[in-house]
């Protein structure tokens, strides 16, 4: 398979992971703007690809002897501008802190350098029974260089 056909997982600029996303017809509502809930999908892709590139993806977490997963427990979103069909967007993701089972994440969606939407996300690592668990030590070590300088 040609390298051009391999799906991109984005790239890093400083401590930010940048993931390109194109707006398709299916992403829009009757006004031609991206439907508000679809921004959550874009944010999820950014968080997932960040982890996949730096540490391990969701599949590896589920295949562990003690399977783990992540759930979003809090998300604060500011919708600043509307994105439209065919817009080339960039999902910017920064993992800020790890606090016990929680990951604190800053995200934005940009179009030509202009912020369209931004979010503060709190995700929790859980076992398959839904109990909070610390993320695997190896994952935390892989995340450490990307965390804010004052983060533990």
Secondary structure, DSSP 8 states (H G I E B T S, - for coil): --GGGS----EEETTEEEEEEE--GGGB-TTSBB-TTHHHHHHHHHHHHHHHHHS--HHHHHTSTT-EEEEEEEEEEEE-S--BTT-EEEEEEEEEEEETTEEEEEEEEEETTEEEEEEEEEEEEEETTS-B----HHHHHHHHTTS-TT--
